[in-house]
Amino acid sequence: MTLTLHGYWRSSASYRVRIALNLKGLEWHHVGVHLVKHGGAQNGSEFGAINPQKLVPVLDIGGTYLTQSLSILEYLEEQYPDPALLPVGALERAQVRSLCEVIACEMHPLNNLRVLKYLVTDMEISQQAKKEWYCHWVSEGFEAVEAMLENSAHTGKFCHGSAPGMADCCLIPQIYNARRFDVPLEPYPNILRIEENCRDLLPFKNAHPENQPDAE
Protein backbone atom coordinates (compact mmCIF):
# COMPACT_ATOMS: atom_id res chain seq x y z
CA MET A 1 0.00 0.00 0.00
CA THR A 2 1.42 3.37 -1.04
CA LEU A 3 1.29 6.02 1.68
CA THR A 4 1.49 9.67 0.63
CA LEU A 5 1.53 12.46 3.18
CA HIS A 6 0.30 15.87 2.08
CA GLY A 7 1.77 18.33 4.56
CA TYR A 8 3.75 21.46 5.22
CA TRP A 9 7.28 21.35 6.57
CA ARG A 10 6.53 23.62 9.55
CA SER A 11 3.07 22.30 10.37
CA SER A 12 3.19 20.66 13.78
CA ALA A 13 0.26 18.40 12.88
CA SER A 14 2.16 17.17 9.80
CA TYR A 15 5.29 16.83 11.94
CA ARG A 16 3.42 14.50 14.33
CA VAL A 17 2.48 12.19 11.50
CA ARG A 18 5.99 12.20 10.02
CA ILE A 19 7.41 11.06 13.36
CA ALA A 20 4.84 8.26 13.64
CA LEU A 21 5.43 7.05 10.08
CA ASN A 22 9.16 6.97 10.78
CA LEU A 23 8.80 5.22 14.14
CA LYS A 24 6.72 2.56 12.40
CA GLY A 25 9.45 2.15 9.78
CA LEU A 26 6.99 2.75 6.94
CA GLU A 27 7.81 3.90 3.44
CA TRP A 28 5.94 7.04 2.53
CA HIS A 29 5.97 9.79 -0.04
CA HIS A 30 5.91 13.52 0.77
CA VAL A 31 3.77 16.08 -1.07
CA GLY A 32 4.33 19.65 0.05
CA VAL A 33 1.34 21.93 0.57
CA HIS A 34 2.59 25.49 1.02
CA LEU A 35 0.34 27.16 3.58
CA VAL A 36 1.54 30.71 2.94
CA LYS A 37 2.55 31.41 -0.67
CA HIS A 38 -0.10 32.75 -3.05
CA GLY A 39 -2.76 32.72 -0.38
CA GLY A 40 -2.02 29.15 0.67
CA ALA A 41 -2.20 26.05 -1.52
CA GLN A 42 -4.57 24.50 1.01
CA ASN A 43 -7.23 26.99 -0.09
CA GLY A 44 -7.15 25.88 -3.73
CA SER A 45 -9.78 23.66 -5.32
CA GLU A 46 -7.30 20.82 -5.91
CA PHE A 47 -6.46 20.42 -2.23
CA GLY A 48 -10.02 21.21 -1.17
CA ALA A 49 -11.13 18.16 -3.14
CA ILE A 50 -9.15 15.87 -0.83
CA ASN A 51 -9.80 17.79 2.40
CA PRO A 52 -12.78 20.15 2.49
CA GLN A 53 -11.50 21.51 5.82
CA LYS A 54 -8.44 22.84 3.95
CA LEU A 55 -5.97 21.74 6.59
CA VAL A 56 -2.85 19.56 6.62
CA PRO A 57 -1.97 16.79 7.06
CA VAL A 58 -3.79 14.45 4.72
CA LEU A 59 -2.64 10.86 4.43
CA ASP A 60 -3.43 9.30 1.06
CA ILE A 61 -3.83 5.56 1.61
CA GLY A 62 -4.03 4.10 -1.87
CA GLY A 63 -6.56 6.72 -2.97
CA THR A 64 -8.44 7.01 0.33
CA TYR A 65 -7.79 10.30 2.12
CA LEU A 66 -7.51 10.40 5.90
CA THR A 67 -7.47 13.74 7.71
CA GLN A 68 -6.82 14.93 11.28
CA SER A 69 -3.46 14.01 12.73
CA LEU A 70 -4.69 12.09 15.77
CA SER A 71 -6.98 9.97 13.59
CA ILE A 72 -4.03 9.27 11.32
CA LEU A 73 -1.89 8.25 14.30
CA GLU A 74 -4.63 5.91 15.51
CA TYR A 75 -4.96 4.39 12.03
CA LEU A 76 -1.22 3.78 11.83
CA GLU A 77 -1.28 2.16 15.26
CA GLU A 78 -4.11 -0.19 14.30
CA GLN A 79 -2.88 -1.01 10.82
CA TYR A 80 0.82 -1.32 11.70
CA PRO A 81 0.86 -2.37 15.37
CA ASP A 82 4.58 -3.13 15.61
CA PRO A 83 6.34 -1.21 17.01
CA ALA A 84 3.53 0.02 19.22
CA LEU A 85 2.96 3.72 19.89
CA LEU A 86 0.43 2.98 22.64
CA PRO A 87 0.86 0.84 25.76
CA VAL A 88 -1.04 -2.41 26.28
CA GLY A 89 -3.35 -1.59 29.21
CA ALA A 90 -6.60 0.29 28.61
CA LEU A 91 -5.97 2.75 31.44
CA GLU A 92 -2.43 3.47 30.30
CA ARG A 93 -3.59 3.92 26.72
CA ALA A 94 -6.17 6.43 27.92
CA GLN A 95 -3.48 8.32 29.85
CA VAL A 96 -1.30 8.58 26.74
CA ARG A 97 -4.28 9.74 24.69
CA SER A 98 -4.99 12.39 27.33
CA LEU A 99 -1.49 13.80 26.86
CA CYS A 100 -1.97 13.77 23.09
CA GLU A 101 -5.28 15.60 23.33
CA VAL A 102 -3.98 18.29 25.70
CA ILE A 103 -1.41 19.14 23.02
CA ALA A 104 -3.29 18.47 19.80
CA CYS A 105 -6.82 19.51 20.85
CA GLU A 106 -6.25 22.21 23.49
CA MET A 107 -2.89 23.86 22.82
CA HIS A 108 -2.39 23.60 19.08
CA PRO A 109 -5.78 24.90 17.84
CA LEU A 110 -5.21 28.19 19.67
CA ASN A 111 -1.84 28.84 18.08
CA ASN A 112 -1.95 27.36 14.60
CA LEU A 113 -1.36 29.44 11.48
CA ARG A 114 -4.94 30.23 10.55
CA VAL A 115 -5.80 31.44 14.06
CA LEU A 116 -2.71 33.65 14.28
CA LYS A 117 -3.43 35.02 10.81
CA TYR A 118 -7.03 35.81 11.78
CA LEU A 119 -5.88 37.64 14.91
CA VAL A 120 -3.62 39.92 12.88
CA THR A 121 -5.56 40.31 9.62
CA ASP A 122 -9.19 40.35 10.78
CA MET A 123 -8.97 41.45 14.40
CA GLU A 124 -6.04 43.76 13.66
CA ILE A 125 -4.02 42.97 16.75
CA SER A 126 -0.32 43.83 16.78
CA GLN A 127 2.48 41.36 16.20
CA GLN A 128 3.47 41.78 19.85
CA ALA A 129 -0.07 41.01 21.01
CA LYS A 130 -0.11 37.97 18.74
CA LYS A 131 3.10 36.72 20.34
CA GLU A 132 1.68 37.29 23.82
CA TRP A 133 -1.44 35.31 22.85
CA TYR A 134 0.71 32.47 21.57
CA CYS A 135 3.01 32.38 24.59
CA HIS A 136 0.12 32.50 27.05
CA TRP A 137 -1.70 29.49 25.67
CA VAL A 138 1.43 27.44 25.02
CA SER A 139 2.74 28.10 28.53
CA GLU A 140 -0.60 27.20 30.08
CA GLY A 141 -0.68 23.97 28.09
CA PHE A 142 2.89 23.04 28.94
CA GLU A 143 2.18 23.62 32.63
CA ALA A 144 -0.52 20.97 32.42
CA VAL A 145 1.64 18.55 30.41
CA GLU A 146 4.56 18.99 32.81
CA ALA A 147 2.31 18.24 35.79
CA MET A 148 0.86 15.18 34.07
CA LEU A 149 4.34 13.87 33.37
CA GLU A 150 5.54 14.66 36.89
CA ASN A 151 2.57 12.93 38.53
CA SER A 152 2.51 9.78 36.40
CA ALA A 153 4.26 6.64 37.56
CA HIS A 154 4.59 5.66 33.89
CA THR A 155 6.70 8.62 32.81
CA GLY A 156 10.12 7.32 31.86
CA LYS A 157 12.75 8.17 29.33
CA PHE A 158 9.84 9.25 27.14
CA CYS A 159 6.30 10.44 27.86
CA HIS A 160 5.33 6.88 28.68
CA GLY A 161 7.98 4.33 29.52
CA SER A 162 11.27 3.56 27.82
CA ALA A 163 10.24 3.77 24.15
CA PRO A 164 8.91 6.73 22.18
CA GLY A 165 5.20 6.67 21.50
CA MET A 166 2.18 8.63 20.44
CA ALA A 167 2.49 11.33 23.10
CA ASP A 168 6.09 12.02 22.05
CA CYS A 169 4.87 12.37 18.44
CA CYS A 170 2.66 15.21 19.67
CA LEU A 171 5.01 16.79 22.19
CA ILE A 172 8.14 17.27 20.08
CA PRO A 173 6.47 19.36 17.34
CA GLN A 174 4.85 21.58 19.97
CA ILE A 175 8.25 22.21 21.54
CA TYR A 176 9.65 23.10 18.13
CA ASN A 177 6.92 25.68 17.60
CA ALA A 178 7.33 27.05 21.12
CA ARG A 179 11.00 27.70 20.45
CA ARG A 180 10.09 29.62 17.28
CA PHE A 181 8.09 32.05 19.42
CA ASP A 182 10.67 32.22 22.24
CA VAL A 183 8.43 30.59 24.85
CA PRO A 184 10.53 30.01 28.00
CA LEU A 185 10.88 26.26 28.50
CA GLU A 186 13.04 26.18 31.64
CA PRO A 187 10.01 25.68 33.94
CA TYR A 188 9.35 22.30 32.31
CA PRO A 189 12.24 19.94 33.16
CA ASN A 190 10.40 16.74 32.24
CA ILE A 191 9.44 18.14 28.85
CA LEU A 192 13.01 19.23 28.18
CA ARG A 193 14.40 15.87 29.30
CA ILE A 194 12.07 14.00 26.95
CA GLU A 195 12.99 16.37 24.12
CA GLU A 196 16.66 15.60 24.70
CA ASN A 197 15.99 11.86 24.64
CA CYS A 198 14.12 12.16 21.32
CA ARG A 199 16.54 14.58 19.68
CA ASP A 200 19.08 12.14 18.25
CA LEU A 201 16.71 9.30 17.36
CA LEU A 202 16.62 8.89 13.59
CA PRO A 203 12.80 8.86 13.24
CA PHE A 204 12.67 12.24 14.96
CA LYS A 205 15.67 13.67 13.13
CA ASN A 206 14.28 12.65 9.75
CA ALA A 207 10.89 14.15 10.62
CA HIS A 208 12.36 17.50 11.73
CA PRO A 209 10.96 20.46 9.75
CA GLU A 210 14.34 21.64 8.49
CA ASN A 211 14.98 18.18 7.03
CA GLN A 212 11.89 18.20 4.78
CA PRO A 213 12.14 18.66 1.00
CA ASP A 214 9.87 21.73 1.10
CA ALA A 215 11.74 23.44 3.95
CA GLU A 216 12.66 27.07 3.37
ZAKEFI-42785 format. One record per atom (N, C-alpha, C): x, y negated, z. Coordinates in steps of 0.001 Angstrom, whole numbers, plus 500000, padded with zeros to 6 digits. Layout:
<gumis>
XYZ ...
</gumis>
This chain:
<gumis>
500843501190500000 500000500000500000 500885498750500000 500661497883499037 501415496631498960 500841495614499927 501704495015500750 501294493975501683 501889492649501225 501043491663501043 501488490333500634 500984489319501645 501895488540502194 501529487538503184 501558486156502548 500410485517502510 500301484131502084 500461483266503336 501514482465503366 501766481671504562 502628480470504272 502926479750505305 503755478545505225 504897478716506204 506091478345505786 507280478652506571 507199478138507999 506543476984508222 506532476384509550 505215476615510294 504321477356509693 503066477697510368 503324478725511461 502939478389512691 503189479335513781 502311480574513653 501119480432513076 500264481603512875 500883482554511846 501454481990510772 502163482827509798 503398483465510419 504087482708511249 505291483174511939 504970484388512801 503834484356513505 503419485500514329 503336486769513491 502698486635512348 502485487809511505 503800488303510916 504678487374510532 505988487797510017 506741488633511052 506717488188512301 507409488943513357 506819490346513460 505495490435513485 504838491737513640 505148492660512468 505087492140511254 505431492951510083 506855493482510186 507759492628510645 509157493031510778 509354494038511899 508684493826513032 508796494779514136 508284496154513725 507264496175512880 506717497443512399 507594498080511324 508574497323510824 509448497853509782 508760498000508439 507772497139508165 506991497248506941 507611496422505818 507415496878504606 507813496103503436 506659495172503073 506986493916502859 505938492958502530 506502491865501638 505602491245500912 505975490205499958 505454488868500456 506278487821500299 505914486484500768 505402485628499621 504278484944499852 503774483922498928 503613482629499722 504375481613499336 504333480349500045 503098479534499695 502477478972500724 501340478071500565 501732476762501237 502095475760500448 502589474508501018 501419473719501601 501468473474502897 500342472844503584 500351471323503508 501402470741502916 501542469286502944 501561468669501552 502373469202500654 502547468593499333 501241468538498549 501037467419497853 499900467246496945 498564467527497634 498480467098498886 497236467281499622 497056468652500240 498040469523500072 497981470853500672 497416471888499721 498247472891499394 497804473946498482 496643474748499056 496516474764500376 495425475500501012 494055474917500671 494037473668500236 492774473009499913 492341473210498460 493184473873497666 492851474115496268 491870475261496101 491237475320494951 490225476341494684 490821477747494649 492075477858494187 492702479181494092 492865479809495470 493388479024496426 493545479576497771 492197479694498471 491303478722498219 489981478786498826 489210480035498445 489537480616497292 488867481840496859 489253483035497713 490441483003498319 490849484133499167 490644483834500648 490532482561501021 490203482207502397 489386480919502404 488070481032502487 487222479847502489 487513478879503642 488150479370504703 488500478495505818 489691477602505493 490424477949504431 491560477159503953 492663477046504998 492978478179505591 494032478264506593 494965479423506250 496216479318506675 497148480437506616 497299480993508031 497642482277508115 498027483209507059 496841483967506476 497109484557505319 496212485547504720 497069486746504354 496662487916504798 497359489144504431 496559489851503346 497176489994502180 496575490703501057 496961492172501181 495956493006501420 496173494436501609 495604495149500393 496411495235499337 495970495898498130 494721495293497524 494591493952497615 493435493279497034 492345492938498023 492474493383499260 491561492988500331 492263491937501182 491579490818501435 492209489698502120 491767489646503583 492751489665504459 492491489604505897 493016488279506432 492169487550507157 492534486256507710 492575486320509233 493040485225509827 493177485065511279 494307485950511820 495305485295512362 496541485993512727 496337487095513758 495498486862514764 495305487913515771 494609489131515170 493667488896514272 493019490030513594 494025490802512748 494935490064512115 495973490725511319 496883491557512220 497262490998513366 498112491749514299 497408493017514771 496116492917515068 495371494091515507 495279495130514389 495075494680513170 495041495610512032 496368496346511896 497460495600511965 498780496222511826 499020497239512936 498538496920514138 498721497845515262 497928499132515048 496720499011514515 495887500193514302 496352501016513096 496753500319512055 497122501006510817 498530501590510876 499416500898511601 500819501323511698 501203501352513181 500747502367513912 500863502365515374 502265502527515937 503227502898515106 504585503134515608 505588502262514844 506330501421515572 506341501207517014 505151500363517476 504722500633518683 503533499980519221 503832498547519652 502876497666519408 502957496284519894 502078496061521118 501281497069521453 500431497016522640 500742498204523538 500633498029524856 500864499157525763 499742500182525671 499903501295526384 498955502410526277 497684502154527071 497804501720528328 496655501591529208 495708500473528810 494405500700528999 493396499711528615 493576498395529360 493867498467530657 494031497249531442 495267496478530993 496349497188530752 497569496529530304 497395495928528911 496675496615528061 496412496077526724 495619494781526825 494641494768527728 493831493567527921 494683492413528446 495638492723529320 496523491675529849 497386491073528750 497907491921527872 498697491420526743 497830490575525826 496624491037525541 495723490265524689 495384488915525327 495282488880526649 495014487608527330 496140486613527068 497382487072527171 498515486198526862 498436485701525421 498132486613524504 498034486230523091 496967485166522891 495836485316523549 494724484401523333 494964483043523982 495654483009525117 496017481714525695 496808480899524674 497735481558523998 498594480865523024 497851480599521725 497267481642521142 496706481529519797 495328480882519761 494559480991520852 493180480486520847 492988479232521692 493877478963522635 493749477789523493 494783476720523164 496046477109523065 497113476139522816 497169475721521347 497321476689520488 497606476402519082 496523475585518371 495225475884518572 494223475101517836 494253473606518144 494737473229519301 494789471811519670 495987471088519083 496952471836518570 498165471161518075 498584471619516689 497647472237515941 498049472638514596 497971471448513631 498435471659512429 498641470562511479 497368469791511188 496270470492510951 495062469774510552 494498468924511682 494653469363512925 494200468563514063 495066467319514219 496394467501514152 497291466353514284 497067465357513152 496834465871511951 496568464985510811 495278464211511017 494250464854511534 492973464189511783 493130463085512828 493908463361513865 494118462361514912 494728461087514345 495682461247513435 496381460083512878 495578459430511754 495087460230510826 494443459694509624 493025459203509885 492225459991510595 490812459651510781 490547458875512068 491247459246513134 491033458553514400 492026457410514606 493011457345513710 493961456238513660 494742456034514966 495122457156515581 495978457028516749 497420456898516285 498283456375517141 499679456169516780 500445457478516801 501616457466516173 502482458639516199 502884458984517635 503101457969518455 503467458221519852 502315458869520611 501097458391520354 499933458986521014 499725460424520549 499989460668519262 499892462035518741 500879462951519466 502091462472519646 503096463278520337 502693463534521777 502126462531522437 501683462709523822 500560463734523902 499632463688522933 498560464685522854 499168466085522751 500079466236521803 500709467532521570 501398468031522834 502226467202523419 503010467623524589 502113467963525772 501038467218525938 500123467496527052 499545468901526958 498986469229525792 498304470510525669 499273471687525626 500433471491525030 501426472559525019 501951472810526431 502234471742527162 502740471895528526 501704472567529418 500448472178529269 499397472795530076 499284474290529759 499384474630528472 499318476033528092 500500476832528591 501699476267528477 502892476963528944 502892477138530458 502305476205531184 502183476381532632 501379477639532953 500302477836532213 499483479033532421 500233480298532029 500897480271530860 501643481447530408 502757481788531396 503477480783531848 504557481015532808 504030481661534077 502892481177534579 502307481756535788 501858483195535547 501283483451534388 500856484817534074 502047485765534012 503135485312533431 504345486131533370 504937486338534763 504959485283535542 505536485344536892 504752486292537790 503433486315537618 502569487068538528 502290488493538077 502773488876536906 502510490219536405 503643491168536749 503272492322537258 504265493357537563 504823493977536297 504175493726535149 504592494341533894 505549493465533094 505765492236533521 506703491384532807 508102491958532957 508778492123531838 510123492685531862 511073491861531036 511839492526530230 512747491829529332 511954490979528347 510736491453528043 509842490748527141 508542490443527882 507549489938527177 506304489563527855 505662490734528582 505852491924528027 505332493121528679 506346494243528491 507067494541529548 507976495675529517 509299495410528820 509899496490528326 511266496440527821 511370496397526305 510237496304525618 510242496230524153 509365495067523712 509733494394522651 508907493273522179 507563493760521676 506545492938521899 505203493328521500 504381492158521008 503081492338521038 502175491367520444 502261489999521110 502407489963522418 502495488674523101 503754487915522707 504850488625522492 506089487981522047 505930487423520636 505152488133519800 504871487632518442 504183486271518502 503365486061519515 502658484785519668 503506483735520383 504270484165521369 505015483210522192 506147482540521442 506940483284520723 508143482731520084 507806481610519099 506808481759518227 506470480639517339 506011479388518092 505301479585519211 504848478418519973 506027477688520606 507039478427521023 508252477793521544 508942477006520441 509023477592519258 509649476902518127 508964475562517867 507647475557517839 506920474319517602 507092473335518745 507127473833519970 507326472949521117 508666472229521032 509682472935520593 510998472302520450 510968471214519369 510193471400518328 510089470376517277 509568469061517848 508703469140518837 508091467946519418 508726467558520752 509888468141521052 510666467780522242 509899468004523545 509115469060523599 508430469406524845 509454469975525818 509578469436527023 510534469988527999 510170471429528364 511134472323528244 510883473736528504 511549474245529776 512323473398530436 513036473818531642 512112474325532754 510879473815532863 510008474323533938 509530475755533741 509904476391532637 509346477698532308 510457478744532147 511074479163533249 512236480062533158 511916481423532552 510747481964532824 510405483263532242 510242483159530735 509612482092530285 509436481865528854 510791481732528173 511681480962528771 513006480767528182 513815482058528186 513676482856529234 514400484130529301 513923485079528211 512614485139528001 512072486003526950 512497485507525573 512506484183525386 512990483635524118 514424484069523851 515254484015524860 516656484403524698 516768485876524336 515944486716524929 515985488144524635 515501488466523222 514630487620522682 514119487835521318 515052487261520259 515839486258520642 516539485418519679 517383486205518672 518122487176519125 519079487861518253 518549489168517668 517289489492517942 516713490696517357 516372490428515893 516755491343515021 516623491114513586 515190490810513147 514164491484513675 512804491138513241 512438489690513531 512948489151514621 512671487759514961 513526486821514118 514787487173513941 515672486326513126 515162486234511691 514755487353511126 514282487352509747 512950486622509583 512184486537510671 510893485848510620 511015484352510897 512184483906511330 512362482504511731 512031481574510561 511362480454510829 510956479540509745 512084479143508802 513249478807509344 514343478359508491 514898479457507581 514517480718507846 514984481821507027 513960482256505972 512909481464505770 511892481805504785 512205481190503421 511795481840502340 512141481343501000 511547479984500682 510471479581501368 509872478274501100 510301477209502108 511281477531502948 511744476560503953 512340475328503272 512151474183503908 512657472929503374 513587472254504368 
</gumis>
